[in-house]
Amino acid sequence: MKKVCGFALFWIAIGMFIMMMLPNLVWGVILLLIFVILGYRLFCC
């Protein structure tokens, strides 16, 4: 379980870094929605 939590925290940090590099909030929200849907599909299916 510690490995799964570490993996999730690592990718959360990568996502925060990418959000800092994006010029505006709209692109960040669009990417967030795409990745949440994709992650849900990969995890549940």
N, CA, C and O atoms as CSV, one atom per row, in Angstrom:
chain,resi,resn,atom,element,x,y,z
A,1,MET,N,N,0.824,-1.201,0.000
A,1,MET,CA,C,0.000,0.000,0.000
A,1,MET,C,C,0.866,1.263,0.000
A,1,MET,O,O,0.495,2.274,-0.596
A,2,LYS,N,N,2.022,1.200,0.670
A,2,LYS,CA,C,2.906,2.372,0.684
A,2,LYS,C,C,3.418,2.693,-0.708
A,2,LYS,O,O,3.603,3.861,-1.050
A,3,LYS,N,N,3.650,1.650,-1.525
A,3,LYS,CA,C,4.130,1.894,-2.884
A,3,LYS,C,C,3.062,2.590,-3.722
A,3,LYS,O,O,3.378,3.481,-4.510
A,4,VAL,N,N,1.796,2.189,-3.560
A,4,VAL,CA,C,0.703,2.809,-4.310
A,4,VAL,C,C,0.552,4.277,-3.905
A,4,VAL,O,O,0.390,5.142,-4.765
A,5,CYS,N,N,0.606,4.560,-2.606
A,5,CYS,CA,C,0.506,5.950,-2.137
A,5,CYS,C,C,1.681,6.780,-2.645
A,5,CYS,O,O,1.500,7.928,-3.052
A,6,GLY,N,N,2.870,6.212,-2.623
A,6,GLY,CA,C,4.040,6.920,-3.137
A,6,GLY,C,C,3.920,7.208,-4.620
A,6,GLY,O,O,4.271,8.294,-5.081
A,7,PHE,N,N,3.421,6.230,-5.368
A,7,PHE,CA,C,3.224,6.408,-6.807
A,7,PHE,C,C,2.236,7.530,-7.079
A,7,PHE,O,O,2.465,8.378,-7.941
A,8,ALA,N,N,1.125,7.527,-6.330
A,8,ALA,CA,C,0.110,8.573,-6.509
A,8,ALA,C,C,0.670,9.945,-6.145
A,8,ALA,O,O,0.445,10.910,-6.875
A,9,LEU,N,N,1.379,10.047,-5.052
A,9,LEU,CA,C,1.946,11.339,-4.648
A,9,LEU,C,C,2.976,11.842,-5.652
A,9,LEU,O,O,3.051,13.043,-5.910
A,10,PHE,N,N,3.765,10.942,-6.219
A,10,PHE,CA,C,4.744,11.321,-7.232
A,10,PHE,C,C,4.044,11.962,-8.430
A,10,PHE,O,O,4.472,13.012,-8.908
A,11,TRP,N,N,2.973,11.337,-8.915
A,11,TRP,CA,C,2.291,11.871,-10.083
A,11,TRP,C,C,1.493,13.119,-9.769
A,11,TRP,O,O,1.303,13.961,-10.647
A,12,ILE,N,N,1.020,13.260,-8.543
A,12,ILE,CA,C,0.379,14.508,-8.137
A,12,ILE,C,C,1.397,15.650,-8.204
A,12,ILE,O,O,1.079,16.745,-8.666
A,13,ALA,N,N,2.606,15.389,-7.745
A,13,ALA,CA,C,3.661,16.403,-7.802
A,13,ALA,C,C,4.009,16.761,-9.242
A,13,ALA,O,O,4.206,17.934,-9.558
A,14,ILE,N,N,4.086,15.763,-10.115
A,14,ILE,CA,C,4.352,16.034,-11.531
A,14,ILE,C,C,3.231,16.893,-12.113
A,14,ILE,O,O,3.492,17.825,-12.872
A,15,GLY,N,N,1.994,16.582,-11.760
A,15,GLY,CA,C,0.860,17.367,-12.242
A,15,GLY,C,C,0.901,18.808,-11.768
A,15,GLY,O,O,0.590,19.723,-12.530
A,16,MET,N,N,1.284,19.016,-10.511
A,16,MET,CA,C,1.403,20.378,-9.992
A,16,MET,C,C,2.488,21.151,-10.737
A,16,MET,O,O,2.329,22.338,-11.020
A,17,PHE,N,N,3.582,20.477,-11.050
A,17,PHE,CA,C,4.662,21.119,-11.801
A,17,PHE,C,C,4.175,21.528,-13.189
A,17,PHE,O,O,4.459,22.637,-13.641
A,18,ILE,N,N,3.448,20.645,-13.865
A,18,ILE,CA,C,2.920,20.954,-15.195
A,18,ILE,C,C,1.940,22.118,-15.118
A,18,ILE,O,O,1.942,22.986,-15.990
A,19,MET,N,N,1.097,22.145,-14.074
A,19,MET,CA,C,0.136,23.245,-13.927
A,19,MET,C,C,0.848,24.588,-13.761
A,19,MET,O,O,0.351,25.609,-14.237
A,20,MET,N,N,1.990,24.601,-13.102
A,20,MET,CA,C,2.740,25.857,-12.945
A,20,MET,C,C,3.295,26.336,-14.281
A,20,MET,O,O,3.490,27.536,-14.472
A,21,MET,N,N,3.555,25.406,-15.218
A,21,MET,CA,C,4.138,25.765,-16.500
A,21,MET,C,C,3.087,26.221,-17.516
A,21,MET,O,O,3.429,26.886,-18.493
A,22,LEU,N,N,1.809,25.873,-17.299
A,22,LEU,CA,C,0.775,26.251,-18.260
A,22,LEU,C,C,0.454,27.745,-18.139
A,22,LEU,O,O,0.417,28.289,-17.035
A,23,PRO,N,N,0.222,28.401,-19.280
A,23,PRO,CA,C,0.020,29.853,-19.251
A,23,PRO,C,C,-1.321,30.290,-18.663
A,23,PRO,O,O,-1.405,31.369,-18.078
A,24,ASN,N,N,-2.373,29.476,-18.804
A,24,ASN,CA,C,-3.649,29.901,-18.234
A,24,ASN,C,C,-4.386,28.724,-17.593
A,24,ASN,O,O,-4.026,27.563,-17.790
A,25,LEU,N,N,-5.399,29.043,-16.840
A,25,LEU,CA,C,-6.112,28.050,-16.045
A,25,LEU,C,C,-6.999,27.139,-16.884
A,25,LEU,O,O,-7.237,25.994,-16.501
A,26,VAL,N,N,-7.489,27.623,-18.016
A,26,VAL,CA,C,-8.420,26.845,-18.833
A,26,VAL,C,C,-7.768,25.554,-19.323
A,26,VAL,O,O,-8.372,24.484,-19.247
A,27,TRP,N,N,-6.536,25.652,-19.826
A,27,TRP,CA,C,-5.846,24.450,-20.297
A,27,TRP,C,C,-5.610,23.473,-19.156
A,27,TRP,O,O,-5.699,22.260,-19.347
A,28,GLY,N,N,-5.311,23.986,-17.982
A,28,GLY,CA,C,-5.112,23.124,-16.821
A,28,GLY,C,C,-6.369,22.362,-16.444
A,28,GLY,O,O,-6.310,21.175,-16.122
A,29,VAL,N,N,-7.509,23.044,-16.484
A,29,VAL,CA,C,-8.783,22.388,-16.154
A,29,VAL,C,C,-9.133,21.343,-17.201
A,29,VAL,O,O,-9.618,20.265,-16.859
A,30,ILE,N,N,-8.892,21.648,-18.477
A,30,ILE,CA,C,-9.173,20.678,-19.540
A,30,ILE,C,C,-8.300,19.440,-19.363
A,30,ILE,O,O,-8.798,18.317,-19.443
A,31,LEU,N,N,-7.010,19.629,-19.123
A,31,LEU,CA,C,-6.122,18.492,-18.899
A,31,LEU,C,C,-6.518,17.708,-17.657
A,31,LEU,O,O,-6.468,16.478,-17.654
A,32,LEU,N,N,-6.906,18.404,-16.614
A,32,LEU,CA,C,-7.338,17.746,-15.386
A,32,LEU,C,C,-8.524,16.828,-15.655
A,32,LEU,O,O,-8.524,15.676,-15.220
A,33,LEU,N,N,-9.530,17.319,-16.362
A,33,LEU,CA,C,-10.705,16.511,-16.663
A,33,LEU,C,C,-10.354,15.297,-17.523
A,33,LEU,O,O,-10.842,14.194,-17.276
A,34,ILE,N,N,-9.516,15.501,-18.520
A,34,ILE,CA,C,-9.109,14.385,-19.385
A,34,ILE,C,C,-8.394,13.311,-18.569
A,34,ILE,O,O,-8.689,12.124,-18.711
A,35,PHE,N,N,-7.462,13.720,-17.721
A,35,PHE,CA,C,-6.687,12.744,-16.955
A,35,PHE,C,C,-7.513,12.063,-15.878
A,35,PHE,O,O,-7.280,10.892,-15.577
A,36,VAL,N,N,-8.476,12.771,-15.287
A,36,VAL,CA,C,-9.352,12.141,-14.292
A,36,VAL,C,C,-10.209,11.077,-14.957
A,36,VAL,O,O,-10.351,9.975,-14.427
A,37,ILE,N,N,-10.779,11.391,-16.107
A,37,ILE,CA,C,-11.605,10.410,-16.820
A,37,ILE,C,C,-10.754,9.223,-17.272
A,37,ILE,O,O,-11.169,8.073,-17.129
A,38,LEU,N,N,-9.582,9.491,-17.810
A,38,LEU,CA,C,-8.704,8.418,-18.247
A,38,LEU,C,C,-8.260,7.531,-17.084
A,38,LEU,O,O,-8.258,6.305,-17.196
A,39,GLY,N,N,-7.889,8.150,-15.982
A,39,GLY,CA,C,-7.493,7.393,-14.792
A,39,GLY,C,C,-8.622,6.549,-14.248
A,39,GLY,O,O,-8.398,5.415,-13.825
A,40,TYR,N,N,-9.824,7.077,-14.252
A,40,TYR,CA,C,-10.989,6.329,-13.785
A,40,TYR,C,C,-11.230,5.118,-14.686
A,40,TYR,O,O,-11.484,4.016,-14.200
A,41,ARG,N,N,-11.151,5.329,-15.990
A,41,ARG,CA,C,-11.373,4.225,-16.936
A,41,ARG,C,C,-10.310,3.145,-16.764
A,41,ARG,O,O,-10.631,1.957,-16.776
A,42,LEU,N,N,-9.045,3.543,-16.604
A,42,LEU,CA,C,-7.969,2.562,-16.448
A,42,LEU,C,C,-8.070,1.827,-15.119
A,42,LEU,O,O,-7.765,0.636,-15.057
A,43,PHE,N,N,-8.489,2.503,-14.057
A,43,PHE,CA,C,-8.561,1.893,-12.743
A,43,PHE,C,C,-9.752,0.958,-12.613
A,43,PHE,O,O,-9.644,-0.103,-11.997
A,44,CYS,N,N,-10.886,1.340,-13.189
A,44,CYS,CA,C,-12.128,0.584,-12.981
A,44,CYS,C,C,-12.390,-0.470,-14.056
A,44,CYS,O,O,-13.200,-1.371,-13.836
A,45,CYS,N,N,-11.740,-0.385,-15.191
A,45,CYS,CA,C,-12.041,-1.333,-16.267
A,45,CYS,C,C,-10.933,-2.340,-16.465
A,45,CYS,O,O,-11.034,-3.207,-17.333
